[in-house]
């Protein structure tokens, strides 16, 4: 489970990594270290690619990670082949998000990664259905996320949260993005409206939106099956994925048995995905 995931695939495909400060083995940041910024985190991605000898890559990010990767694509245009963004951010924090982040920052500083901070983050990541209640236990993925949050270095999480809380609005720069983009967003995500705003700013010839019903921000963990067919069609345009001889994939409830084939049309992506909503059968 990714806290703020940025993903790259080696050999021009995806290989997942965390921002350095959020890796499990990362040492706590010294108080003397410079303040983190979104520009600094963006430049770290270029350093990682240089280290592994990678030129142009396909990038995937979730929430704040999606913001960092989008900024990276704007700053290092030739190094990004395409973007797969999950519940992405693109605007400066709303006053409610800014205030919530400030509350979490203060709690992290005073109490560390306490239960309240974990719950606030889980509310941001997951829909109410999988978070459980007094009568229904948390799902396995929520329990795993809560455990992993407790294993992060508190000073590093605090620095990263403050950097994201100071992010600028990059909406206007989206019009100049030259790579293809596929956006997933859960309808119950607090960033649902922001994903719609981002889609409206991107060039429609090179972007597509998939809204996943009954899902929070982290579609990759909560309803990953909903991503399979859209990803297959998206990657066909790059030659990364070759369809099997069968027209229906038994692995995905979002296969053509529940998504009408006319929602797909051959355009700039090879087989470009039109904006759709996926529905997961009960």
C-alpha positions in Angstrom: 0.0 0.0 0.0 1.5 3.4 -1.0 1.3 6.3 1.4 1.9 8.9 -1.4 2.8 6.7 -4.3 5.0 7.7 -7.2 5.5 4.8 -9.6 8.0 4.2 -12.4 8.5 1.2 -14.5 12.0 0.3 -15.4 12.9 -0.3 -19.0 10.3 2.3 -19.9 7.6 0.7 -17.7 6.6 1.1 -14.1 8.6 0.3 -10.9 7.1 1.6 -7.7 9.1 3.8 -5.3 8.4 6.3 -2.5 9.7 9.8 -2.0 13.0 9.2 -0.3 11.8 10.7 3.0 8.8 8.3 3.2 10.7 5.0 2.5 10.5 2.6 5.4 14.3 2.5 5.7 14.7 6.2 5.5 16.5 8.0 8.4 14.6 10.8 10.2 15.3 14.2 8.6 17.5 16.4 10.7 16.0 19.7 11.8 19.0 21.3 10.1 18.0 20.0 6.7 16.4 22.5 4.2 12.6 22.7 4.1 11.1 20.3 1.6 9.2 21.7 -1.3 7.2 20.2 -4.2 9.9 21.4 -6.6 12.5 19.7 -4.6 10.5 16.5 -4.6 10.1 16.8 -8.3 13.8 17.1 -8.9 14.4 14.0 -6.7 12.5 12.0 -9.4 15.0 13.2 -12.0 17.8 12.1 -9.8 16.3 8.7 -9.3 15.9 8.2 -13.1 19.5 9.4 -13.7 20.7 6.9 -11.0 19.0 4.0 -12.8 20.0 5.2 -16.3 16.4 5.8 -17.3 15.5 8.3 -20.0 11.7 8.5 -20.7 9.3 6.6 -18.4 5.7 5.9 -17.8 4.6 7.4 -14.5 1.9 6.5 -12.1 1.0 8.4 -8.9 -1.8 8.6 -6.3 -3.2 11.8 -4.7 -0.1 13.9 -3.7 2.2 11.6 -5.7 0.0 12.3 -8.8 0.6 16.0 -8.2 4.4 15.6 -8.0 4.5 13.5 -11.1 2.3 15.9 -13.0 4.7 18.7 -12.0 7.6 16.5 -13.1 6.0 16.0 -16.5 5.6 19.8 -16.9 9.2 20.5 -15.8 10.9 17.5 -17.5 8.7 17.1 -20.6 10.9 14.8 -22.6 11.3 12.3 -19.7 7.6 11.4 -19.4 6.0 9.1 -21.9 2.6 9.1 -20.2 0.8 9.7 -16.9 -1.5 7.4 -15.0 -3.0 9.5 -12.2 -5.2 8.3 -9.3 -7.4 10.9 -7.5 -4.8 13.6 -8.5 -4.3 17.0 -7.1 -3.6 20.0 -9.3 -4.9 23.1 -7.4 -3.6 24.8 -4.2 -5.1 23.3 -1.1 -8.7 24.5 -0.3 -9.1 26.1 3.1 -10.6 22.9 4.5 -7.7 20.8 3.3 -5.1 23.4 4.4 -6.7 23.5 7.9 -6.8 19.7 8.1 -3.2 19.4 7.1 -2.2 22.0 9.7 -4.1 20.1 12.4 -2.2 16.9 11.3 1.1 18.7 11.2 0.6 20.0 14.8 -0.4 16.6 16.0 2.6 14.9 14.3 4.9 17.5 16.0 3.4 17.0 19.4 2.1 13.4 19.5 3.8 11.7 16.6 1.9 9.3 14.3 -1.0 9.0 16.8 -4.3 7.3 16.2 -6.1 10.6 15.2 -3.6 11.4 12.5 -4.0 7.9 11.1 -7.7 8.2 11.0 -7.6 11.5 9.3 -5.4 10.1 6.6 -7.5 7.0 6.2 -10.6 9.2 5.7 -8.7 10.9 2.9 -7.7 7.6 1.3 -10.6 5.2 1.6 -14.4 5.2 1.3 -16.5 4.8 4.4 -17.5 1.3 3.3 -14.0 -0.2 3.7 -13.0 1.8 6.7 -15.5 -0.1 8.8 -17.5 1.1 11.8 -18.3 0.1 15.4 -20.2 -2.9 14.1 -18.1 -3.7 11.0 -14.3 -4.3 11.2 -11.9 -2.5 8.9 -11.0 -4.2 5.7 -7.6 -5.9 5.4 -6.3 -3.1 3.2 -7.2 -0.4 5.8 -5.6 -2.4 8.5 -2.5 -2.8 6.4 -2.4 1.0 5.7 -2.8 1.8 9.4 0.1 -0.4 10.3 2.3 1.0 7.6 1.5 4.6 8.6 2.8 3.7 12.1 6.1 2.5 10.6 7.0 5.8 8.9 9.4 8.3 10.4 7.2 11.0 12.0 9.5 13.9 11.1 9.6 12.9 7.5 5.9 12.6 7.2 5.6 16.0 8.8 8.0 17.6 6.3 6.3 15.9 3.4 2.8 17.0 4.5 4.0 20.6 4.9 5.5 20.5 1.4 2.2 19.3 -0.1 0.3 21.9 1.9 2.3 24.6 0.3 1.8 23.4 -3.2 0.9 26.0 -5.9 -1.9 25.7 -8.4 -0.7 24.1 -11.6 -4.0 24.2 -13.5 -2.9 26.5 -16.2 0.3 24.5 -16.9 -1.8 21.4 -17.6 -2.8 22.9 -21.0 0.9 22.5 -22.1 1.3 18.9 -21.1 2.5 17.0 -24.1 2.1 13.4 -22.8 -1.0 11.2 -22.7 -2.8 11.0 -19.4 -5.3 8.5 -17.9 -7.0 9.7 -14.7 -8.8 7.5 -12.2 -10.9 8.9 -9.4 -13.2 7.4 -6.8 -16.6 9.1 -6.6 -16.3 9.2 -2.8 -12.8 10.7 -2.9 -12.4 14.2 -1.3 -10.4 15.0 -4.4 -13.2 14.0 -6.8 -14.0 17.5 -7.9 -10.3 18.3 -8.3 -9.9 15.4 -10.7 -12.8 16.7 -12.7 -11.2 20.1 -12.8 -7.9 18.7 -13.9 -9.6 16.7 -16.7 -11.3 19.9 -17.9 -7.8 21.6 -18.2 -6.1 18.8 -20.1 -6.2 18.4 -23.9 -9.1 16.1 -24.5 -7.3 14.5 -27.5 -4.6 13.1 -25.1 -6.5 12.5 -21.8 -9.2 10.3 -20.4 -11.1 10.1 -17.1 -12.4 7.0 -15.4 -14.7 7.6 -12.4 -15.0 4.5 -10.1 -18.3 4.3 -8.2 -18.4 3.5 -4.4 -14.7 4.1 -4.0 -12.4 6.5 -2.2 -9.1 8.1 -3.3 -6.9 5.1 -3.5 -8.6 3.2 -6.3 -5.4 1.1 -6.7 -6.0 -0.6 -3.4 -9.8 -0.4 -2.9 -11.0 -1.4 -6.4 -8.0 -2.3 -8.5 -10.1 -4.5 -10.8 -11.8 -1.4 -12.0 -8.5 -0.2 -13.5 -7.6 -3.3 -15.6 -9.6 -2.7 -18.8 -8.9 1.1 -19.0 -5.2 0.4 -18.4 -5.2 -2.3 -21.1 -6.7 0.1 -23.6 -4.4 3.0 -22.6 -1.2 0.9 -22.8 -2.2 -0.5 -26.2 -1.3 2.8 -27.7 2.3 2.4 -26.4 2.7 -1.1 -27.5 3.2 -2.2 -23.9 0.1 -4.4 -23.8 -1.1 -6.9 -26.4 -4.7 -8.1 -26.0 -5.3 -11.8 -25.6 -7.3 -13.8 -28.1 -10.4 -13.5 -25.9 -12.4 -10.3 -26.0 -13.6 -10.6 -22.4 -11.2 -10.7 -19.5 -12.4 -13.0 -16.7 -10.2 -11.1 -14.3 -12.1 -7.8 -14.3 -15.7 -6.9 -13.4 -15.1 -3.8 -15.6 -14.6 -5.9 -18.7 -16.9 -5.5 -21.7 -19.6 -7.5 -19.9 -20.2 -4.4 -17.8 -18.7 -1.6 -20.0 -20.3 -1.1 -23.4 -17.7 -1.5 -26.3 -18.9 1.8 -27.9 -17.4 3.7 -25.0 -14.0 3.0 -26.7 -13.0 4.6 -30.0 -9.7 4.5 -31.9 -8.2 8.0 -31.6 -4.9 9.5 -30.5 -4.1 6.8 -27.9 -4.4 4.0 -30.5 -7.6 2.9 -28.7 -8.4 6.0 -26.7 -10.7 5.7 -23.7 -13.6 8.2 -23.6 -14.6 9.6 -20.2 -16.7 6.9 -18.6 -17.9 5.7 -15.2 -17.2 2.1 -14.1 -19.6 0.2 -12.0 -18.5 -2.7 -9.8 -21.2 -5.4 -9.6 -22.4 -6.1 -6.1 
